Amino acid sequence: MKSIIILWNIWLSCFVLIGQENMKESVFSENEYIKFRIKYLSFNTSTAILQTKKEILNGKPVYHIIGEGKSSKFLSLFFKIEDFYETYIDTRTFEPYRFVRKINEGGHTKNIVIDFNREENKATVNDKKHKTIKTFKTVEGVHDMVSSFYYLRNTLDVEKLKVGEEKSLNMFFDNENYNFRLKYLGTDVVRTKFGKINCLRFRPLVMADRVFKEEESLSIWVSNDKNLIPVKISADLAIGSLTAIINEYDGLKYPLEKIN
């Protein structure tokens, strides 16, 4: 069941890969809230939320993004999940200054704080669990797994997307730089409790291993409107399948567009 949170991690990290360089006004508000229901096989196993605040970090205005994943009461009897993520991103460039990952996945725990030095392209990793502090070299414009999604929402040029196009980007996670790849698959209509939503569909190319059946096992849908919020995720796993879908939302900057 750890695959639930692995999938959630990839979901948050993959969206940065198709965009344009010119920054524009934020498409999300200062109090945006999105909640997802996650199903494994036919069981409601977990929930996940994303919420946004505007704060000051080290004298700089930032968007403080919080992501949380929790197992249901039933699943917690067998495999308790409590995952907490934070990123603090620049209000103009949407690049991260700090990333926090504090997780408990069935007893497997991590407590890491990463501070990004944008001028020197370095990341200082404070592993609070193991009481170590190490500095690593990064690349210019590097993102963490949460900031990437918000960066894309503010740089994506929908009109220039081409079906089948594949992009790649370096991302820093825990203590490593990753080359991540993503393919755009076109538009699709997703049924939700709020009605039908026209979406953009993406496929991150994941590593086929004990979790995912093959490289193209994962699909992600984001709303094809001004909000560009995540709507649905689906994956074929080594054992069974998993689906996450939007269940609640509040504070969107623009009305969520639905199909009548």
C-alpha positions as CSV (number, residue, x, y, z in Angstrom):
1,M,0.0,0.0,0.0
2,K,3.0,2.3,0.1
3,S,2.4,2.7,-3.6
4,I,-0.5,5.1,-2.8
5,I,2.0,7.7,-1.5
6,I,4.6,6.9,-4.1
7,L,1.9,7.8,-6.7
8,W,1.0,10.9,-4.8
9,N,4.6,12.0,-4.8
10,I,5.0,11.6,-8.5
11,W,1.7,13.4,-9.1
12,L,2.9,16.5,-7.3
13,S,6.3,16.4,-9.0
14,C,5.6,15.8,-12.6
15,F,3.7,18.9,-13.9
16,V,6.6,21.3,-14.3
17,L,7.8,19.9,-17.5
18,I,5.9,21.7,-20.2
19,G,5.8,25.5,-19.9
20,Q,7.0,28.9,-21.1
21,E,9.7,31.2,-19.7
22,N,7.7,34.3,-19.3
23,M,6.2,34.7,-15.9
24,K,2.6,35.9,-15.5
25,E,0.1,36.7,-12.7
26,S,-0.6,33.8,-10.4
27,V,-3.5,31.6,-11.5
28,F,-4.1,30.4,-8.0
29,S,-5.4,32.4,-5.1
30,E,-3.9,32.9,-1.6
31,N,-6.4,30.5,0.0
32,E,-6.9,27.8,-2.6
33,Y,-7.9,24.4,-1.2
34,I,-8.2,21.1,-3.1
35,K,-9.0,17.7,-1.6
36,F,-8.8,14.3,-3.4
37,R,-10.2,10.9,-2.7
38,I,-7.9,8.0,-3.4
39,K,-9.1,4.4,-4.3
40,Y,-7.0,1.3,-4.4
41,L,-8.8,-1.5,-6.2
42,S,-12.4,-0.8,-5.1
43,F,-11.6,0.6,-1.6
44,N,-11.4,4.2,-0.4
45,T,-8.0,4.1,1.1
46,S,-6.7,7.6,1.5
47,T,-7.2,11.3,1.1
48,A,-4.9,14.0,0.0
49,I,-5.1,17.8,0.1
50,L,-3.3,20.8,-1.4
51,Q,-3.7,24.3,0.1
52,T,-2.1,27.7,-0.5
53,K,-1.2,30.6,1.7
54,K,0.7,33.8,1.3
55,E,3.4,34.5,3.9
56,I,6.9,36.1,4.5
57,L,10.0,33.9,4.6
58,N,13.3,35.5,5.5
59,G,11.9,38.9,4.6
60,K,10.7,37.7,1.2
61,P,7.0,37.4,0.1
62,V,6.3,33.7,-0.7
63,Y,3.4,31.3,-1.5
64,H,3.4,28.7,1.2
65,I,2.0,25.5,-0.3
66,I,1.0,22.6,2.0
67,G,0.3,19.0,0.8
68,E,-0.9,16.3,3.1
69,G,-1.8,12.6,2.5
70,K,-3.6,10.4,5.1
71,S,-4.8,6.9,5.1
72,S,-8.4,6.1,5.9
73,K,-9.3,4.8,9.4
74,F,-9.8,1.3,8.0
75,L,-6.4,1.3,6.2
76,S,-4.7,2.8,9.2
77,L,-5.5,-0.4,11.1
78,F,-3.1,-2.2,8.8
79,F,-0.9,0.4,7.2
80,K,-0.9,4.0,8.6
81,I,0.0,6.8,6.3
82,E,0.7,10.4,7.5
83,D,2.6,12.4,4.9
84,F,3.2,16.1,5.1
85,Y,4.9,18.3,2.5
86,E,5.5,22.1,2.3
87,T,7.2,24.3,-0.2
88,Y,7.8,28.1,0.0
89,I,8.0,29.6,-3.5
90,D,8.8,33.0,-4.9
91,T,5.7,35.0,-5.7
92,R,7.2,36.1,-9.0
93,T,9.3,33.2,-10.4
94,F,7.4,30.4,-8.5
95,E,10.8,28.8,-7.7
96,P,11.3,27.2,-4.3
97,Y,13.3,28.6,-1.4
98,R,12.5,25.8,1.1
99,F,11.0,22.3,0.9
100,V,9.8,20.2,3.8
101,R,9.1,16.4,3.7
102,K,7.8,14.7,6.8
103,I,6.3,11.3,6.3
104,N,5.3,8.2,8.1
105,E,4.3,5.3,5.8
106,G,3.7,2.2,7.7
107,G,6.5,2.9,10.1
108,H,8.9,4.2,7.4
109,T,9.7,7.7,8.4
110,K,11.5,10.8,7.0
111,N,11.9,14.3,8.3
112,I,13.8,16.5,5.8
113,V,14.1,20.2,5.2
114,I,15.8,21.5,2.0
115,D,16.9,25.1,1.7
116,F,17.6,26.2,-1.9
117,N,20.3,28.8,-2.6
118,R,19.2,30.1,-5.9
119,E,22.2,32.4,-6.5
120,E,24.8,29.6,-6.0
121,N,22.6,26.7,-7.3
122,K,22.9,24.7,-4.1
123,A,20.6,22.8,-1.9
124,T,21.2,22.3,1.8
125,V,19.5,19.2,3.1
126,N,18.8,19.0,6.9
127,D,17.9,15.4,7.7
128,K,16.4,15.8,11.1
129,K,15.8,12.1,11.6
130,H,19.5,11.2,11.1
131,K,20.8,14.6,12.4
132,T,22.8,15.4,9.3
133,I,23.2,18.5,7.2
134,K,24.7,18.2,3.7
135,T,24.9,20.6,0.8
136,F,24.5,19.5,-2.8
137,K,25.0,21.1,-6.2
138,T,21.8,21.8,-8.2
139,V,21.0,23.3,-11.6
140,E,19.6,26.7,-12.4
141,G,15.8,26.8,-12.1
142,V,15.6,23.5,-10.2
143,H,12.3,22.6,-8.5
144,D,11.1,20.4,-5.7
145,M,8.2,18.0,-6.1
146,V,5.5,20.4,-4.9
147,S,6.8,23.7,-6.4
148,S,6.9,22.1,-9.8
149,F,3.1,21.8,-10.0
150,Y,2.5,25.4,-9.1
151,Y,5.3,26.6,-11.5
152,L,3.6,24.8,-14.4
153,R,0.2,26.2,-13.6
154,N,1.6,29.7,-14.0
155,T,3.8,29.1,-17.1
156,L,1.8,26.6,-19.2
157,D,0.9,27.8,-22.6
158,V,-2.0,25.5,-23.5
159,E,-2.2,26.8,-27.1
160,K,1.4,25.6,-27.8
161,L,1.0,22.1,-26.5
162,K,1.4,19.3,-29.1
163,V,0.1,15.8,-28.7
164,G,2.8,13.3,-28.2
165,E,5.4,16.0,-27.2
166,E,7.8,14.9,-24.5
167,K,9.7,17.2,-22.2
168,S,12.3,16.7,-19.5
169,L,13.5,18.7,-16.5
170,N,16.0,18.4,-13.6
171,M,14.3,18.1,-10.2
172,F,15.9,17.9,-6.7
173,F,14.5,15.3,-4.3
174,D,15.9,14.3,-0.9
175,N,19.5,14.5,-1.9
176,E,19.6,13.9,-5.7
177,N,19.0,15.6,-9.0
178,Y,16.6,13.8,-11.2
179,N,15.9,14.0,-15.0
180,F,12.2,13.7,-15.2
181,R,10.2,13.1,-18.5
182,L,6.6,13.9,-19.3
183,K,4.4,13.3,-22.4
184,Y,1.3,15.4,-23.3
185,L,-1.5,13.1,-24.6
186,G,-4.2,15.6,-25.5
187,T,-7.6,16.6,-24.1
188,D,-10.2,14.4,-22.3
189,V,-13.4,14.7,-20.4
190,V,-13.4,13.6,-16.8
191,R,-16.6,12.8,-14.8
192,T,-16.6,14.2,-11.2
193,K,-19.1,14.7,-8.4
194,F,-19.2,18.3,-9.7
195,G,-20.0,17.4,-13.2
196,K,-18.0,16.8,-16.4
197,I,-14.7,18.7,-16.7
198,N,-12.6,19.2,-19.8
199,C,-9.0,18.3,-19.0
200,L,-5.5,18.1,-20.3
201,R,-4.0,14.7,-20.0
202,F,-0.4,14.0,-19.3
203,R,1.7,10.8,-18.9
204,P,4.9,11.0,-16.7
205,L,7.3,8.2,-17.8
206,V,7.9,6.3,-14.5
207,M,10.4,3.5,-13.9
208,A,8.9,0.1,-14.3
209,D,9.6,-1.7,-11.0
210,R,7.8,-3.5,-8.2
211,V,5.3,-0.7,-8.0
212,F,4.4,0.2,-11.6
213,K,3.7,-2.4,-14.3
214,E,5.5,-0.5,-17.0
215,E,7.0,2.9,-17.9
216,E,3.7,4.3,-19.1
217,S,1.5,3.1,-16.2
218,L,0.5,6.6,-15.0
219,S,-2.0,9.2,-16.4
220,I,-2.8,12.6,-14.9
221,W,-5.6,15.0,-15.9
222,V,-5.7,18.7,-15.1
223,S,-8.5,21.1,-15.8
224,N,-8.4,22.8,-19.2
225,D,-9.3,26.2,-17.9
226,K,-7.6,29.2,-16.2
227,N,-7.2,27.2,-13.0
228,L,-5.3,24.2,-14.3
229,I,-6.0,22.3,-11.1
230,P,-5.4,18.5,-10.8
231,V,-8.7,16.6,-11.4
232,K,-7.8,12.9,-11.7
233,I,-4.9,10.4,-11.6
234,S,-4.9,6.8,-12.6
235,A,-2.3,4.1,-12.5
236,D,-1.8,0.4,-13.3
237,L,0.3,-1.0,-10.5
238,A,2.2,-4.2,-10.2
239,I,-0.7,-5.4,-8.1
240,G,-4.1,-3.8,-8.9
241,S,-4.9,-0.3,-9.9
242,L,-5.2,3.1,-8.2
243,T,-7.4,6.1,-8.9
244,A,-7.5,9.6,-7.3
245,I,-10.2,12.2,-8.1
246,I,-11.0,15.6,-6.9
247,N,-13.6,15.5,-4.1
248,E,-13.6,19.1,-2.6
249,Y,-12.4,22.5,-3.6
250,D,-12.5,26.1,-2.3
251,G,-10.9,29.4,-2.9
252,L,-10.2,28.9,-6.6
253,K,-9.2,32.2,-8.3
254,Y,-11.5,31.4,-11.3
255,P,-14.8,29.5,-11.5
256,L,-14.1,25.9,-12.3
257,E,-15.4,25.3,-15.9
258,K,-17.7,22.4,-16.4
259,I,-19.4,20.9,-19.4
260,N,-23.2,21.0,-19.4
